Amino acid sequence: MVHLSCPFPHRRALPAALTTASALLLTAACGGPEAPKTNLDKAREAVPAAQRAAGVLRIGSDLNYPPVAFRGADGRPDGLDPDLAEALGRVLGLRIELVDTPFDELIPGVNSKAFDVAMSGISDTPARRNALGENGMPTGKPGVDFVDYFIAWTSIIVQKGNPKGIRTLNDLCGRTVALQRGTTQDEIVSRQVGACDRVGMPLQVHRFDDDAQALAEVAAGKAVADFNDLPVAAYAARTTDNGNRFEVTGALSQSSPYGIVVNRNDTALRDALVKGLDELMRDGGYDVILAKWNVSAGAARAAAVNGGL
């Protein structure tokens, strides 16, 4: 005898003649099997209990790097990364809290749990993942994982008109450049220092806490060039003094992708971010944000873990 399984107040035995099809129809009418889970459902279910209970994802970010991350005229966080973070938070069902932090303190902050993750145009490199020093040897500090979400390019920014004729790294020998310390560009220029020394034309490097200071050096003629990610260099060239102060020069070179930094022990959070970013890319929200900041050329096809070379 088939019994109706719905929680009706007075369950009654169904007639023996009731067909299987009829039984299935009754079961479906009472609720039946759950609908298949969507990608959004899976992304939200992957959020670890700690973040789900708090309802917030705390993200360390250096808000002094336009157009990637900076403070707008109203003092609120603005830029590519804050917009992507807010959209990712909506996908995961979490409120986003950005913690303004100097760039070179972001990875230590992730490892010390000062915030959950870091997102600030941080290039995913083997040295950062494995906590290697400038000599390529382990520093003894903990490594981190990256969830990659954007393809970056390195460019050279000089005074408008390029008065020193800077086109390549070798053009820097015997001169002075300015840049933000701890960046991928710092690593590139540090390698060039050795190349310039070998030809007897020392390269001087002025390192600063933020790129605004480096650009000021170039504007004042104290440095011939600043090295930066293309989105930042192009933005500075387009917006500073109505485009009359700087220009981007030379060939572009591919940098490691931008990645969200995650504590290596937080694998569940890392995997939830992958699912959330993939859903954001699928639903079109990712492309809209990149187009807003004129950086669609750097679009990634899917989120990746530790994909930087």
N, C-alpha and C positions, 0 to 999 in steps of 0.2 A: 504494500500500500504506500502511495506517495503522500508525504505530508508537506504542507505549506510551511516554509522555513521563515517567513517574515514574522516579526514580533507583533502580530495582531493580538488584541486583548483576548479573543476567544479563538484559539486555533482549532480548526476542524479537519478531520480527515477528508482528503479529496476522494472523489469517486475513483474506483479502480479503473474505470474506462477512460480516465483522463489521459490523453496522449502525451508523449514526451515533449512534443512541440508546444502543447498548451501549458505544460508545467514550466517550460523555459520562459514562455511569455509572462506567466504570472511572476516568476522569479525576477525577471527584468523589471516588471512594473513595480516590484517592491524594493528595487535598488540594484539588484543584480551585481555582476562583477564590476569592480572599479574601472574607470576609464584609464587607458594607458597614461603613464606619466610623461609629461612633456620635458623638454630639455631644461626649461625654466624650473620645473619642479625638482629635477635632479640636481641642478646647481644649488638651489636653496637647501635641499636636504643634505648636501655635502658640507655645508658650513659647520665648523666644529661647535661643540656645545658651549664653549666659553664665549665665543663671539655671538652665538645665537642668543644666549641668556642675557648678555650685555646689550644686545641690539645695536652694537656699534663696531666699526672697524677703524682703529686708530692708525693713521698713516703719517710717517715722518716725511717731510718735504722741505726743500730749500726754496722758499718763496721769493727768490731773487734771480730768476732765470727766464725772462720773457723770451718767447711766448710759451715756453714749456710749463713754467710754474712761477707765478709772481702775484703781487697784490694789485688789484685794480684801483681805480680812482676812489672807490668807496672803501678801500682798505680790506676788502674781502679777497680770499684766494681766487685766482683766475688763471686761465691758460689751458693748454692741452691736457696736462696731467690732472689738474683739479676737475676738469670736465669729464675726463674718462673715469676718474675715481668716483664721482657722483653717479654716473651712469652705471658703473659696476656695482655700486652700493644698492641702486634700485633693483638690479637683477638679483642680487643676493639677499635682498630684504633687510639691508643693514644701513644704518645712518653712518655717514662718513665724517670723521673728525681729523682734520689736517693739523699736524704738529710742526710748526715752523722750526727748522733745525739746520744749522750749518752743514754744508754738503759733506765735509769729511767726518761728521759725527753720525751720519745716517746709518751706515752699516754697524758701527759699534752700538748704536741705539737699538737696532733690531736684535742684536745678540744679547743685549742687557735687558730686553723686554720693556724699554722705555715707550715703545709703541709696537703695534702688531707687525707692521711691514713698513717698507720705505718705497716711495715712488716719486722720483724727481729727475727724470732724464738720466738715470743711472745706467751706464753701459754694462752689459753682461760680459765680463771677461774671465778667462781662467784664473788670472791673478786674484781677482776679487772673490771668485767662488772658493778658491783654495787658500786664501789669505797668504799670498806669496809677496815677498818684498821686492824691491827694485832689482835685486840680484837674482831673482827667480827662485830663491830658497824660502821654505816655510818660515813664517814669522812666529809660529806657536799660537796665534790667535785662531778662534773658530772660523770655519768657512761658512758660506751661506748658499742658499738656492736662489735662482732667478726664475721668474715667470715672464717670458719675453712677449712684448706686445707692439713693438714699433721698430722699424729699420732706420737707423741713423746714418748720417754721413758727416765726415769731418771736412771743414772748409777753412780757408784763410780769409780774414777780414782786415782790410788796410784803409788808410785814408783815401778819401774820394780822389780819383785820378791816379791812384797808385804811384805816387812820386818816386818811390824807391825801386819800382819795377819788380816787385815780389811776385813770383809765379810758382816756385817750387820750394821744397824744403832746403835745397842747396843754396837758394838765394838768401837764406837767413844767415849763413856763415859770416862771421865778422860783425854781426848786428845784434840788436836786442829785441826780444819779443815779450809779450805779456799774456798771461793766461790765468785761469782759475786753477788753483792747486787741487790735486787729487783726482783730476778728470782724466778721461781717456786721452785727451789732447796733451795733457801733462806728460803722459807716458810716451806719446809719439815724439814730442819735442825733446824729452830727456834722451831718447835714443839718438836724435839728431845732434845733440851736444857732442857726443863721442865722434860722430862723423866729421863735424866741423873742427874738432881738436886735431884730428888726424891730418888735416890739410893746413894746419897752422892758422886757422881763422876762428877763434873762439866765439861761441854763441852764448850770449848772456840771456838768462831767463828771469823775468820778474813774475813771481807767483803771488796771487791775491786770494782773499777769501771768497770773492764773488766776481762775476764777469764784468759788472759795471765798472769796477776799478781798473780792470785790464783794458777795457775800451777807452777809459779816460786817459790811460797812458798812450794809447795809439793816437787819440785825438790831439793830445798835447805834443806829439812828436817825440816822446820819450821811448817809444817802442815802435818798430816798423810794422808790426802785425800782431794780431790776436788770433788764436786758434779756437774754433768752436764748432759745435754741431751745427749743421746747415740750418735747421729751423731757427736757431738763436741768431746766427750770423745774418741770415736773410732778413729777419725781423729788425735787427739793429740797423742794417743798411737801409731798409725801407722807411723806418720811422724816425730815426735820429735827424734832427734839423731838416725835416721834410725830405729826407733822402739825400741831403747834400754833404754829409759828414763822412760816411763810410761806403765801401763797396766790397763785394766778395770777389776774390781773385783765384786764379789757378784751377787745376783740376780737382774734382772731388775725390775723396778716398773713403771707402766704406769703413765705418766703425762697427763695433759690436752692437747688437740690438739693445734698445732700452728694455729694462726688465724691472719688475717689482721684486724687491729684495725680501726674502722670507727666511726666518730662522730655520736652520737645517733640521731641527727637531720637530718643526711644525708641518709635517708632510700633509696632514689632513687639510690644513688651511691652504697650503700651496696648491693642492689638487682642486679645492673648491674655487680658487681664483682662476685656474685654467678653465674649469667648466663655465664660470661666470663670464670670462672674457670671450670664450668661444660663442656663447649665447649672444653677447653684445655684438659680436662680428656678424653672426647669422641674421640678427633682426634688423641690421642696417644702422643702428645707433652709432656704432664705431665709425663708419664712413662719414656720417653727418658731422661728427665732432672733428675729424681730421680735415674735412673740407672747410669747416669754420675757421680753422687756424692755418689754412693754406699749406698743409703738409701731407696731402693725400699720396704723394709719391713715396712716403715712408710706410704705407699700409702693410701690415702683416696679414697673411692668409689665415693663420690660426695661432693661438697661444702656444708657446713652446717652453719646456723646462730646460734651463741651462744650455741654450742653443748658441751662445756666443763663442767665437773662435779666437 
